[in-house]
Amino acid sequence: MGGAISLTLGSLLYPSMLGVQKVGSAPERVVANPATGPLTEADRDFVVKVRSTGLWEYPVGRTASKKGTTKAVRTAGEHLVDGDAVLDAACRDDAVRLGIALPDQPSPQQQGFASRLNAESGKQFDTDLATIVRTTNGQFLPVIANVRTTTRNSLVRALADQVNDTVLDHIAAVEKTGLVDFGQVVLQETTAPTLAAQDLTPPPAVGGQPQVVLTPPANSTVSPRPTQG
């Protein structure tokens, strides 16, 4: 894989800082008290991170499902599309109920991943897709575990469970391509993050614009999350 991929990987609540490795300035601070339980900065940032991840993975998955040079790569792309669409629906529903403002664009770092992959083709695209998705999803696992074990909000717990299942599915799908550069994965996961906060933070949605919706394909086999009480 050519070069490092540089990963650290209004009235509504919106995080001042967001990233795979680092969330708000005081992650344990309670920022709201909805009926589903206290909501902390870490909870809020997690919901935004789920949304942000889907905003770059979903379109890349659609591209992979068409541009991948092997059946395994195209299948991995379909897994990204299916999983991210269902997660996005749950995330948007939770955000309304918790009063969290969601972005409509991924972070600058994530936009960089998408731009790089969109410019590639052939085996280079296949290999970089598999390695970037494997790295970013692998980095997300400890974040999910931390939120799942510390949150006191039932909606966030349910979302964390669903995200965990989806991330493991994405990891398995790209590993089945046989193209993951595990040397790069380990390097990125063990290298201290150097990106500035603004590179890890998705821009706020533009007021008055319709919300971006990640629509599941007609043949999707992924079941939506049961409605939470």
N, C-alpha and C positions, 0 to 999 in steps of 0.2 A: 504494500500500500504506500503510495507516494506521499511522504511527509506526515507529520503528526496532525491529528484532527482537533487539537486545542480544546479539550473538554475539561470542565470543572465538574464536564458534561454540564369625586363628587360626594354625595351622601352615602353611597355604597362603599363597602370596605374594599380596599385595593392595596396590595403589598407595596412597601417602599423598596423592597429588595427581594429578589427571587433567584434561585439557582439550584442545581442538583445538590451541590455540597453545602449551600448556605441559604437559609431562609431569612425571615425578618430579624430585626435587631434584638428582639426579646421574644424568642419563640414560645415561651411558656406564658406570656402575658395574655390574659383573656381580653378579647376585643369585642365580644358580643355574648349575649346570654339568650339564645333562642330556645324554644320549647324542647328541642332535641338534645340540649346539653350545652355547657360552656364551649365557646369557640375561641381557640387561641390563634396567635399569629402563625404558628406552624401549621395548624389545620387550614387556615385561610390560604396560606401560600401553597399548600399541597393541592387544594382544589384548582388554583390557578395553574399550577405546574401540569396537572393532568390535562387541562384544556390546551395549554401551550404546546404540549407534546403532540397531542392529536393534530394540531394545526399544521405541523410540519410533516409528521409521519403519514397522515392520511393521503395527501396528494403525492408524496413520494411512493407510497404503496400502490396507488393507482398507476403511476408511471411504471413501476416494477412489474405489475401484472401484465403490462403490454410490452415493455422494452426488455425485460429479462431474457437472456439468451438460453436459459434452461428452464425446464418445467418447475424445478425446485425453487428457483428465484421468482418465477411468476406466482407460484403458490404462496411463497413468503409474502409477496406484495398483497395478495388477496387477504392473508391473515392480518396484515397491518390495517387494511381498509375496513374489514369487518369489525375487528376489535376496537379500533379507534372511533368508529361511528357509534357503536353501542355505548362506549365509555363517555363519549361526548354528550349523548342524550342524558345520561345519568348526571354528568357533571353540570350541565346547564340547568337541570331540574334542581339539583342541590343548591346551586348558586342563587337561584331565585328564593328558595326557602331560607337560606342563610344570610341573604343580603350581601353577597359577594359580587363585585364587578369583574366580569371576565374579559380578557383580551380577544380581539378578532384577528390578531397576527401573532406568529411565534416570536420568540426573542431573536435579536440580531445573530446570536450564535446559531440558533436553529435555522434561521433563514440562510445562513452560510452553508449548513449541511445540505439544505434543499437545492441551493444554487449550484453547489459543486456537483451533486448527483444529476441534476437536470442537464448539466453541460457534458456529462460523460455518456459513453455508450459501450456496448460490447462487454468483454470480460472485465474491464476496468470498472464499469458501472456495477456489475454483479458483485465484484469483490468489495468495493467500497460500500455499497449498500449493506451487505451482510455484516461488515466489520463495524460500521458506524452504528447501525441499529443494535448490534450485539453489545457494543460498548455503552451506548446511552441507556439502554434498558438494564444492563447489568449495574450501572451506577445508580439507577433509580430504585433498585431493590432495597438497599438499606434505608432509604428515605421512606419508602412504604412501610417497612417494618417499624421504624421509629414512630411514625404517625399512628400506626395501628395499635401499638402498645401504650401510647401515651394519651391519645385523644379521649375526651369524655363526651364527645358528641356522637350520637348514634348514626347520623347520616354520614359523617366522615368515616366512621368505622366500616360501614357497609361499602362505601366507595373504595376504601383502601383494600378490602377483600376482593372487590371486583377488579381493581387495578392490578393487584398482585397476580391474579389468575391470567389476566390479559398479557402482562409483561412476560410471565413465564412462557406463555404460548408464543409470543413474538420471538423470544430467545430461542425456543426450540425450533421454530420455523426457519430462522436464518441459519442456525447451526446445521440443519438438514441439507442446506445448499452445499456444504463442504467447502465453503469459500471464506469463512471467517479467519482473519489473520489474528490468531490468539496472541501473538507477540505484541501487536499493536494494542490489543484489548488490555493486556496486563500492564503495558507501559502507561496507557492513559489512566487506568484505574489506580495506579500507584504513584503517579506524578502529582505533585501539589498543584491545585488550580491557580491560574495566574490571570484569568480574565477579570475585567472590571465589572462591577455590579450592573452597569447599564447594558453590557453585552449579554447578560443572563436574564434580563427583565423584559418581558413582552410589553410593547407599547399599549397604553390604554385604548379602549375602543373609542371610535369617533362618535360623538353624540349625534343622534338623529339618523344614523345609518342602520340598516337592518342587520341583525346579528348573523354571523356566519354559522351555518348549520352543516355538519358533516353527515351526509345522508348515507345510510347503509344501502348496499346494492340490493337489487330485487331478489337475488339468489342467496342472500346472506343466510348462514346457518347458525349465527351467534344469537342467543336469546337475550332479550333486554332484561335488565335487573327488575325483579318484582318491586312494585311500588311500596315505598316505606310509609309507615303510618305517622 
